[in-house]
């Protein structure tokens, strides 16, 4: 279990910054982190994959129990399933799986391959939401090296099975981008149109007609060892780094952020407290095992998970009141600091641009007002009666 003593944790110190800067300036393939595209739409896909065919029907209720501010609707039609997420700010995202039978329990690496495909999209084929090429590529051996599979034979079978789902997954929606701009994908459309494997190299065709900014609105970091984790620890780690991007301010100021156990319980699709005879085994032990496996795989004090809860609490109190502190230091903190700086700079540039637009509008309006006043004065002058002559 995670250490309770966080006296050795440090954030953005000279040592941490130096370590992170050295790491971030290495050759791209040698870095410890991937740059991971995220968005509400990509996160919805990850939530759906975690639930799978067997528990997808529980998704709306689970999200409500987790005090999620979004509203979820599930529509079933033959083998197809359509999930709609209505966000509190009015954003609307729809995801459709044309054959739910392919999203079964044995397809365990689909969420990893979806995330990995987005990483490759960022590295090879996308810039600013626009495609620079229509394919991404990766080798089966890379998947083995990253811990997806034990050998290339299993990798080939896993990729084929996962992309049977991914090439039939469609997305549409409207996501707010700033105060007056939206990211829109009006019609349901597939993301990946085809997947083929030749000479142990996977090539995935990308749909050039879709607005890829729906999937790449934001970015976070993801440690490269993440893909070697078992299913539950992977689901938790992805969730942690997805939320970390939303908590950059807290991470920059205090070195950590928190996640409620209720949210983790929902994300990992664990049994409801009132329906399990052994909540210690089926809920608490699963969460604690996932935390332990992540820390053991990370093998560094720079990423620490510290559970906070009352040992005397029953399972409902544990979920409602307990939470997980996620601490970052060293290279992890530096990587997030870099992300925080870039995000702050982007926001400042956007604000500066907005102010410039407002200033130009004011000048334009003032000029129009002056022109109108001059025209009025001229009209009044031209209509004055001529003086009488004697």
C-alpha positions as CSV (number, residue, x, y, z in Angstrom):
1,X,0.0,0.0,0.0
2,X,1.1,3.6,-0.6
3,X,3.2,5.3,2.0
4,X,1.4,7.5,4.5
5,X,4.4,9.7,5.2
6,X,4.9,12.3,2.4
7,X,7.7,14.2,4.1
8,X,10.0,13.4,1.2
9,X,7.7,14.7,-1.5
10,X,8.8,17.8,-3.2
11,X,7.4,19.8,-6.1
12,X,9.1,21.9,-8.8
13,X,12.3,22.3,-6.7
14,X,15.5,23.0,-8.6
15,X,16.3,19.3,-8.5
16,X,12.9,18.4,-9.9
17,X,13.0,21.0,-12.6
18,X,16.5,20.1,-13.7
19,X,15.6,16.4,-13.8
20,X,12.5,17.1,-15.8
21,X,14.2,19.5,-18.2
22,X,16.9,16.9,-18.8
23,X,14.3,14.2,-19.4
24,X,12.1,16.4,-21.7
25,X,15.1,17.4,-23.9
26,X,16.1,13.8,-24.7
27,X,15.3,12.2,-28.0
28,X,11.6,11.8,-28.4
29,X,11.7,8.0,-28.4
30,X,13.8,8.0,-25.2
31,X,11.5,10.1,-23.1
32,X,9.8,8.5,-20.1
33,X,6.4,10.0,-21.1
34,X,4.0,10.1,-24.0
35,X,2.2,13.2,-24.9
36,X,-1.4,12.0,-24.6
37,X,-4.3,13.6,-26.4
38,X,-7.5,13.8,-24.3
39,X,-11.0,15.2,-24.6
40,X,-14.5,14.6,-23.2
41,X,-15.2,12.4,-26.3
42,X,-12.1,10.2,-25.9
43,X,-12.7,9.9,-22.2
44,X,-16.3,8.7,-22.9
45,X,-14.9,6.0,-25.2
46,X,-12.6,4.9,-22.4
47,X,-15.5,4.7,-20.0
48,X,-17.5,2.6,-22.5
49,X,-14.5,0.2,-23.0
50,X,-14.1,-0.2,-19.2
51,X,-17.8,-1.1,-18.8
52,X,-17.7,-3.6,-21.7
53,X,-20.7,-5.3,-23.2
54,X,-21.8,-6.9,-20.0
55,X,-22.0,-3.8,-17.8
56,X,-22.6,-1.0,-20.4
57,X,-26.3,-0.9,-19.3
58,X,-25.2,0.2,-15.8
59,X,-23.2,3.2,-17.1
60,X,-25.9,6.0,-16.6
61,X,-26.7,4.9,-13.1
62,X,-23.1,4.4,-12.1
63,X,-22.2,7.9,-13.3
64,X,-25.1,9.4,-11.3
65,X,-24.0,7.5,-8.1
66,X,-20.5,8.9,-8.6
67,X,-22.0,12.4,-8.4
68,X,-21.0,13.0,-12.0
69,X,-22.4,16.3,-13.2
70,X,-23.0,14.9,-16.7
71,X,-26.1,13.1,-17.9
72,X,-25.8,9.8,-19.8
73,X,-28.3,8.1,-22.0
74,X,-28.0,4.6,-23.5
75,X,-30.0,3.6,-26.5
76,X,-30.1,0.0,-27.8
77,X,-31.0,-1.2,-31.3
78,X,-30.3,-4.8,-32.2
79,X,-26.6,-5.2,-31.8
80,X,-25.9,-1.4,-31.9
81,X,-25.5,0.7,-28.8
82,X,-25.5,4.5,-28.7
83,X,-24.3,6.4,-25.6
84,X,-25.0,10.2,-25.3
85,X,-23.2,12.4,-22.8
86,X,-24.9,15.7,-22.0
87,X,-22.4,17.9,-20.1
88,X,-23.4,20.5,-17.5
89,X,-22.1,23.3,-19.8
90,X,-24.4,22.2,-22.6
91,X,-21.8,20.1,-24.5
92,X,-23.2,17.0,-26.2
93,X,-21.2,13.9,-27.2
94,X,-22.6,10.8,-28.9
95,X,-20.7,7.6,-29.3
96,X,-22.0,4.6,-31.2
97,X,-20.8,1.0,-31.4
98,X,-22.4,-0.8,-34.3
99,X,-21.8,-4.3,-32.9
100,X,-21.8,-4.6,-29.2
101,X,-21.1,-8.3,-29.3
102,X,-17.5,-7.5,-30.2
103,X,-17.0,-5.5,-27.0
104,X,-16.9,-8.6,-24.8
105,X,-14.9,-9.4,-21.7
106,X,-12.1,-11.1,-23.7
107,X,-11.3,-7.9,-25.5
108,X,-9.2,-6.6,-22.6
109,X,-6.6,-4.5,-24.4
110,X,-9.0,-2.4,-26.4
111,X,-8.8,0.7,-24.2
112,X,-5.0,0.5,-24.2
113,X,-4.9,0.3,-28.0
114,X,-7.3,3.2,-28.3
115,X,-5.1,5.3,-26.1
116,X,-2.0,4.1,-27.9
117,X,-3.6,5.0,-31.3
118,X,-4.2,8.5,-30.0
119,X,-0.6,8.8,-28.9
120,X,0.5,7.7,-32.4
121,X,-2.0,10.1,-33.9
122,X,-0.3,13.0,-32.0
123,X,3.2,11.8,-32.9
124,X,2.6,11.0,-36.6
125,X,-0.5,12.5,-38.2
126,X,-2.2,15.4,-36.4
127,X,-1.4,19.0,-35.6
128,X,-3.8,21.5,-34.1
129,X,-6.8,19.2,-34.8
130,X,-5.9,18.8,-38.4
131,X,-4.6,15.6,-40.1
132,X,-1.1,15.9,-41.7
133,X,-1.4,12.4,-43.0
134,X,-4.2,9.8,-43.3
135,X,-2.5,6.8,-41.5
136,X,-0.7,5.9,-38.3
137,X,1.8,3.0,-38.0
138,X,3.3,1.0,-35.2
139,X,5.0,-2.4,-35.0
140,X,3.8,-5.5,-33.2
141,X,7.2,-5.6,-31.5
142,X,6.7,-2.1,-30.1
143,X,3.5,-3.4,-28.4
144,X,5.5,-6.3,-27.0
145,X,8.2,-4.0,-25.8
146,X,5.7,-1.7,-24.1
147,X,4.1,-4.7,-22.3
148,X,0.8,-5.0,-24.1
149,X,1.5,-8.6,-25.0
150,X,4.0,-11.3,-24.3
151,X,4.9,-12.0,-28.0
152,X,4.0,-10.8,-31.5
153,X,1.6,-13.7,-32.1
154,X,-0.6,-12.6,-29.2
155,X,-0.1,-8.9,-30.3
156,X,-1.4,-9.7,-33.8
157,X,-4.5,-11.4,-32.5
158,X,-5.1,-8.7,-29.9
159,X,-4.8,-5.9,-32.5
160,X,-7.2,-7.6,-34.9
161,X,-9.8,-8.1,-32.2
162,X,-9.6,-4.6,-30.8
163,X,-9.8,-2.9,-34.2
164,X,-12.9,-4.9,-35.1
165,X,-14.5,-2.6,-32.5
166,X,-12.5,0.6,-33.1
167,X,-13.2,0.6,-36.9
168,X,-16.9,0.4,-36.1
169,X,-17.0,3.1,-33.4
170,X,-18.6,6.4,-34.5
171,X,-18.6,9.8,-32.7
172,X,-20.4,13.1,-33.1
173,X,-21.0,16.1,-30.9
174,X,-20.4,19.7,-30.0
175,X,-17.8,20.7,-27.4
176,X,-17.2,24.3,-26.2
177,X,-13.9,25.8,-27.1
178,X,-13.6,29.1,-25.3
179,X,-16.5,31.4,-24.7
180,X,-17.7,31.7,-28.3
181,X,-16.2,28.9,-30.3
182,X,-17.3,25.2,-30.5
183,X,-15.7,22.1,-31.8
184,X,-18.3,20.4,-33.9
185,X,-18.7,17.0,-35.6
186,X,-22.3,17.2,-36.9
187,X,-22.7,13.6,-38.2
188,X,-21.8,10.3,-36.6
189,X,-18.6,9.1,-38.3
190,X,-16.0,6.5,-37.7
191,X,-12.5,7.5,-36.5
192,X,-10.5,4.6,-37.9
193,X,-11.7,3.3,-41.3
194,X,-9.4,0.3,-41.7
195,X,-6.6,-1.6,-40.0
196,X,-4.2,-4.0,-41.7
197,X,-1.0,-5.8,-40.5
198,X,1.8,-6.5,-43.0
199,X,5.2,-7.8,-42.1
200,X,4.4,-7.2,-38.4
201,X,3.6,-3.5,-38.9
202,X,0.2,-2.2,-38.1
203,X,-1.2,0.5,-40.4
204,X,-4.5,2.2,-39.3
205,X,-6.4,4.4,-41.8
206,X,-7.8,7.7,-40.4
207,X,-11.1,9.2,-41.4
208,X,-10.1,12.5,-43.1
209,X,-13.6,13.8,-42.9
210,X,-13.9,13.9,-39.2
211,X,-13.0,16.8,-36.9
212,X,-10.1,15.2,-35.0
213,X,-10.1,18.1,-32.5
214,X,-13.1,16.2,-31.0
215,X,-10.5,13.7,-29.7
216,X,-7.4,15.9,-29.3
217,X,-8.8,19.0,-27.5
218,X,-6.3,18.7,-24.6
219,X,-3.1,17.0,-23.8
220,X,-1.7,15.3,-20.7
221,X,1.3,13.1,-20.1
222,X,1.3,9.3,-19.7
223,X,4.3,7.2,-18.5
224,X,5.4,4.8,-21.1
225,X,5.3,1.9,-18.7
226,X,1.5,2.4,-18.2
227,X,0.6,0.0,-21.0
228,X,2.3,-2.9,-19.2
229,X,-0.2,-2.7,-16.3
230,X,-3.1,-5.2,-15.8
231,X,-6.6,-4.1,-16.6
232,X,-7.7,-2.5,-13.3
233,X,-4.5,-0.7,-12.6
234,X,-4.4,0.6,-16.2
235,X,-7.9,1.9,-15.9
236,X,-7.0,3.7,-12.7
237,X,-3.8,5.1,-14.0
238,X,-5.3,6.5,-17.2
239,X,-8.1,8.1,-15.1
240,X,-5.5,9.7,-12.8
241,X,-3.5,11.3,-15.7
242,X,-6.7,12.3,-17.4
243,X,-7.8,14.2,-14.3
244,X,-4.3,15.5,-13.6
245,X,-4.6,17.7,-16.7
246,X,-7.7,19.3,-15.2
247,X,-5.9,19.9,-11.9
248,X,-2.7,21.5,-13.2
249,X,-3.2,24.5,-11.0
250,X,-3.4,22.4,-7.8
251,X,-0.4,20.2,-8.9
252,X,1.7,23.3,-9.5
253,X,0.8,24.9,-6.2
254,X,0.6,22.0,-3.7
255,X,2.1,19.0,-5.5
256,X,-1.0,16.8,-5.5
257,X,-4.7,16.6,-6.2
258,X,-7.4,14.2,-4.9
259,X,-9.9,11.7,-6.3
260,X,-12.8,10.4,-4.3
261,X,-13.1,6.7,-3.8
262,X,-16.6,6.9,-5.1
263,X,-15.3,8.2,-8.4
264,X,-12.7,5.4,-8.5
265,X,-15.3,2.8,-7.7
266,X,-17.4,4.0,-10.6
267,X,-14.5,4.2,-13.0
268,X,-13.3,0.7,-12.3
269,X,-16.9,-0.6,-12.6
270,X,-16.8,-2.4,-9.2
271,X,-19.8,-4.0,-7.6
272,X,-22.3,-1.7,-5.8
273,X,-21.8,-1.8,-2.0
274,X,-25.3,-3.0,-1.2
275,X,-25.1,-5.9,-3.7
276,X,-21.9,-7.5,-2.6
277,X,-21.6,-9.9,0.3
278,X,-17.9,-9.2,0.7
279,X,-17.2,-5.4,0.1
280,X,-13.7,-5.7,1.6
281,X,-12.7,-8.3,-1.1
282,X,-14.8,-6.9,-4.0
283,X,-14.2,-3.2,-3.5
284,X,-11.6,-2.1,-1.0
285,X,-9.0,-4.8,-1.9
286,X,-9.4,-4.2,-5.6
287,X,-8.8,-0.5,-5.2
288,X,-5.8,-1.1,-2.9
289,X,-4.4,-3.8,-5.2
290,X,-4.6,-1.4,-8.2
291,X,-2.8,1.3,-6.3
292,X,-0.1,-1.1,-5.2
293,X,0.5,-2.5,-8.7
294,X,0.8,1.0,-10.1
295,X,3.4,2.0,-7.5
296,X,5.3,-1.2,-7.9
297,X,5.4,-0.8,-11.6
298,X,6.4,2.9,-11.4
299,X,9.1,2.0,-9.0
300,X,9.8,5.6,-8.0
301,X,9.0,8.0,-5.1
302,X,8.2,10.6,-7.7
303,X,4.6,9.2,-8.2
304,X,2.8,8.4,-4.9
305,X,-0.7,7.4,-4.1
306,X,-1.8,8.1,-0.5
307,X,-5.3,6.8,0.5
308,X,-7.1,8.9,3.1
309,X,-10.0,7.3,5.0
310,X,-11.2,6.3,8.4
311,X,-10.3,2.7,9.2
312,X,-13.6,2.4,11.2
313,X,-15.8,3.5,8.3
314,X,-18.2,1.0,6.7
315,X,-18.1,0.5,2.9
316,X,-20.6,3.3,2.1
317,X,-18.7,5.7,4.4
318,X,-15.4,4.6,2.8
319,X,-16.7,5.4,-0.7
320,X,-18.4,8.7,0.3
321,X,-15.8,10.2,2.6
322,X,-12.5,8.5,1.5
323,X,-10.2,9.8,-1.2
324,X,-6.9,9.3,-2.9
325,X,-4.1,11.8,-2.9
326,X,-2.0,11.6,-6.0
327,X,1.5,13.2,-5.5
328,X,3.9,14.2,-8.2
329,X,7.6,15.1,-7.7
330,X,10.9,15.0,-9.7
331,X,10.5,14.3,-13.4
332,X,6.7,13.8,-13.1
333,X,6.3,17.2,-11.5
334,X,8.6,18.8,-14.0
335,X,6.6,17.2,-16.9
336,X,3.4,18.6,-15.5
337,X,5.1,22.0,-14.9
338,X,6.0,22.1,-18.5
339,X,2.4,21.2,-19.4
340,X,1.1,23.9,-17.0
341,X,3.4,26.6,-18.4
342,X,2.4,25.7,-22.0
343,X,-1.3,25.7,-21.0
344,X,-1.0,29.0,-19.2
345,X,0.9,30.6,-22.1
346,X,-1.9,29.4,-24.5
347,X,-4.6,30.9,-22.2
348,X,-2.7,34.2,-22.0
349,X,-2.3,34.3,-25.7
350,X,-5.9,33.6,-26.2
351,X,-6.8,36.3,-23.7
352,X,-4.5,38.8,-25.4
353,X,-6.0,38.0,-28.7
354,X,-9.5,38.5,-27.3
355,X,-8.5,41.8,-25.8
356,X,-7.0,42.9,-29.2
357,X,-10.3,41.9,-30.9
358,X,-12.3,43.9,-28.3
359,X,-10.0,46.9,-28.7
360,X,-10.3,46.8,-32.5
361,X,-14.0,46.6,-32.2
362,X,-14.0,49.6,-29.8
363,X,-11.9,51.6,-32.3
364,X,-14.1,50.6,-35.2
365,X,-17.3,51.5,-33.3
366,X,-15.8,54.8,-32.2
367,X,-14.9,55.6,-35.9
368,X,-18.4,54.7,-37.0
369,X,-19.8,56.9,-34.2
370,X,-17.6,59.8,-35.2
371,X,-18.6,59.3,-38.9
372,X,-22.3,59.3,-38.0
373,X,-21.9,62.5,-35.9
374,X,-20.0,64.2,-38.7
375,X,-22.6,63.2,-41.2
376,X,-25.4,64.4,-38.9
377,X,-23.6,67.8,-38.4
378,X,-23.1,68.1,-42.1
379,X,-26.7,67.4,-42.8
380,X,-27.8,69.9,-40.2
381,X,-25.5,72.5,-41.7
382,X,-26.7,71.9,-45.3
383,X,-30.4,72.4,-44.2
384,X,-29.9,75.7,-42.5
385,X,-31.8,78.6,-44.3
386,X,-29.7,81.0,-46.3
387,X,-29.3,84.5,-44.8
388,X,-31.7,87.2,-46.1
389,X,-30.1,90.0,-48.2
390,X,-31.4,93.6,-48.1
